[in-house]
Amino acid sequence: MPASTAEPWPPSPPPPNPSTTRISIPWSLVAYVPYNDFAALEAKIAELDRDKPQVAAILLEPLQGEGGVNPGDRTYFQKVRELCDAKGILLILDEVQVGMGRSGRLWGHQTLGIEPDIFTSAKGLGGGVPIGALLSKAHCAVFEPGDHASTFGGNPFVCAIALAVCRTLETDNLLENVIARGEQLRKGLEAIAQKHKQWIAGARGWGLINGLVIQEDVPTTAADIVKAAMQEGLLLVPAGPKVVRFVPPLIITESEINEVLETIDRAFSNL
């Protein structure tokens, strides 16, 4: 929104950089397709490119976070990579939630066996301090100093923190802990799903980002379970109306995972 009614909106674009070409893309040219559905994606590209090639990029999360902790299908992502290569389309991945070790690999796309052209990072990159970053391969790295600004993009203080986070991931064996504790957590959540199958359909996720999936045919919502867990002293967060998300610290211990599982089990008595 504009700061005042006296200011024009949208604002005038900055002067063009002679070394780059700026293209304004209206939201009407952004199309959506179901996640992990290659046939739907292929059909949508064929529809959009019917008269001339116009699909510039495909943007995906390696694992959908807010969308319900849905892991990307490895075969799907490899087909998308091949399609992008064949058609000259950029593959952009959002690693904000699943990157920086949360999946058990440094980046979520490593779990899928592909490399994107561009990916974004934030959240875990700063260890709790706001920062955002965009990483690009050389063939599509067109930004130059001054082309793009961001309030939380980076400053000397937070960049020093991000470097410390990266070093800690490498030197403190955190990825090994994420893998081990993630397997422990999922196994425990699956047992809880079996015990409370009148409410819970199952568990899914990677590393230390996991979801407890609620049965579709019951009125119970993720918010209901989050509130019940809060009464037992456990903080969780919904990932849509029917998935409860578990995103503990990467340094969580075996005993703390056991405590989480015992607590969420008790929480069902509060429903």
N, C-alpha and C positions, 0 to 999 in steps of 0.2 A: 504494500500500500504506500502511497506517497506520504511524505512527512506533513504536508499541508496542501490545501486545495489550490494554493498559488503556484505550486510546482507542477510542471507538465508530467504526465504519466501515460505511457512509460517514458523514462528519461531518454534523452538523445544518446545514440551509441557513441562510443569513443572514436577518435580519429582512426582510420584503418592503418594497420601495420602493413607496409608495402611487401613484407616477406611472407604474409599469410593472407588467406581469403576467409572472411567471416561470413557465415551463413546463418540466418535466423530461422529456426525451425519451429513452426507453430505446433501447439499440442495436438491439433487435428491430424498431424502427420505421424503421431506416435500410436502404434498399434500394440495390442496385448494378445497373448496366446496362453493356453494352459501350460503350466510348468511340467517338465519332463515328457512332453508330448511332441515328438519330432514331426509326426505327420501334420499336426496342426501348425507348427512353425513353418514347415516346408510349403504348406498350402497358402499360408498368409503371405509369405515372401513371393510366391508365384502370383498371387492376386495383386500385390502392391507393385510388382515389377512387370505387370502385364503389357503395358505400353512402352515402358523404358525402365532401365535399372534405376531405382531410387532408394533402396534400403541401404542406409549408410552404416548402421551398427546394430548389434544385438546386445542387450544388457541383461545379465542374469546374476542371481546369487548362487554360489556353489551349493549352499544349503539355505533354504528359505528360513529366516529367523522369525520375523513378525508374521509371516504367512503360515506358521504352524509347525516350525521345526521339521521341514520336509527336506531330507537329504537329496542332493542331485543324483540322478542316475548316471553311472559312469559311461555306459554305452550312448546315452542321449547326448552327453556333453562332447564325447568324441565325434559323434556325427555332426554336431553343431560346429565344432572346430573345422571339420573337413568341408562343410558347406560354406563357411565363411572364407576359407582359403580358396575354394573354387570360384566364388562369386565376388571376391574382393571386398567383403564386408568385415568391418572391425568387430572383434569379440571383446566386449567390456564386461568385467566381473566386479561385483560389489563384495568386497572382502571386509567390510566395516565390522560385521558382527562375528564372522567365523574365522577371520584371519588372526595373525599374531599368536598362533599356537593353540587356539581354542579347539580346533578340530583334531589335535594330536599331531598335525603337521604344521609347519610355519604358516603356510597358506592353504586355504581350503581347496584351491584348484589342484594342488599336488595330490590330493586324495582321488581326484578324477582323472589323473594322468594326462592333463592338457596344460597348455600355456595360453593365457589370454594376450591380446594386444595391449590392453590397458586394464588396470584394476585400481580400485580405491581402497583406502585404509583409514581408520580412525579408531575411536574408543580404546581398544586394548593397546594401540600403538603408543598412547601417552600414559598408560598405567593409571588412568583415572583423571589425568589432566587433559583439557580439551586440545585436540590437534586433529588435522585432517591432511591427507596426502593422496596424490594421484601418481601412479607409476605407469610408465609407458615404454614400449619398445621404440627403438630409434626411428623406424620407418613411419611412425605416426606421432612423433614428438614434435609438435608444432608450437607449443607455448614458449614464449620468451618473457624475460623479466618485464613486468608491467602489463602483460596481457590479461592477467586474471588475479583477482584479489579475494581474500577470504578472512573473515574476522578471526576464525580459529584455525586458519591454515597452518600457521607456524610462526614461532618467534624464537630467539636464542634460548630462552629458558626452557620452553616445552620441547624444543628440538634436542636439547641436552638430555632431558628426561627420556625422550623416545630412544635415543642412542643407548641409554642405560638399560631400558627395557629390552632392547634387542640383544645387548651383551648378556643380560641375565638369562634370557631364554636359552642362549647358547652354553653358558658356563655353569648354570645351576641344574642342568638336566630336567628342565621343566616339561619338555615334550614327553619324556618317558613317564613323568608323573601324570600328565594329562591322559595318556593312553591307558595307564593302569587304573587310575581312579575313574575314568570314563567307563571302562568295562565293568568295574565294580558297581558304579551307579546304575548303568543300564540293566545289569543282571538283577539288581535289587528292585528297580522300577518294574521290570517284567514280572517279578515275583509278586509285587504289590498289585499289579494288574490282574494276575490270576486270583489273588485273594479277594479282590474287590471288583470282580468282573461285572457285577450289576451296574457299576459306574464306569469302569475303565476298559478300553478296548486294547490297549497295548502301549509300548514305549518305543521311541525311535530317536536317532541322533548320531552325532559323531563326537568323540572326545568328551569334552566337558560342556557341550551344548546339547541338551536332551529334552524331549517332550513326553509328557504323560498324556495319552490321547483318550478323551472322554467318549463314551458311547454316544452315537448320534441320536439314538431314539430315547434318550433320557433328558429330562428338563435341566439337569445339573450343568452348570457352565464352569469354565475355567476360573472365572471370578469367584464363584462359590467356593471352589477348592482353595484358591489363594487366601480367601478370608478365613477359612477353617484352619489352614496352616498357620496363618498369622496369630490366631488364638493360641497356638502351641509354641509361638516364638520363632517360627520359620518364615523367612521372607522369600516369596516366589513371585513370578510374574506371568500373566497370561500371554499366549501367542495366538491370538484369535479367540473366538468364543469357546472352542472345544479342545484346546491344548494348553497344558500347564508347562511352563518353560523352567528348566533347571540350568542355571549358568553360574556355578560356583567359581570361586577364585582358582586360578591355575595351580596355586600352592596348597590346595586343600589336601588333608591327610586321610588315611584309611579310616581312622577312628571317627573323623568328622563326617565322612560319607555315611558310615554306619549310623551316626546320630541323625543325619538328614533322613535316612530311610525309616528309622524308628519314629521320627517325628511326623512324617507325612502319613505313615500308617495310623498313628494315633489321631491324626487330623480328620480321618474319615468318620470318626465317632461324633464329630461336630457338625456333620452335614444334616 
